[in-house]
Amino acid sequence: MKKRKKVKREFVDVAGMLVFEHHAYFKDYLEAQIGAGWYLIKRSLFDAGYTVTEVNAYRDALLEDFDKICKENGFVKYI
């Protein structure tokens, strides 16, 4: 059996989130930028009196920012 060559893993630190092998995760983006996961953010917005459409608009704005970062750096995005 042949031995495999060791492959150097590539980590990139962009916008406070750690990207592994050019795979960016929206969950990591939220934790780096806001400091919480989506469930906690959503619950906090509803507690503050936001409507469903306002919460969806907020999430869409976050997704646009995440998409922009991924396109600029050539990352594969995972939502």
Buried (B, 14 or more C-beta within 10 A) or exposed (E): EEEEEEEEEEEEEBBEBEBEEEEBBBEBBBBBBEEEEBEEBBEEBEEEEBEEEEBEEBBEEBBEEBBEBBEEEEBEBEE
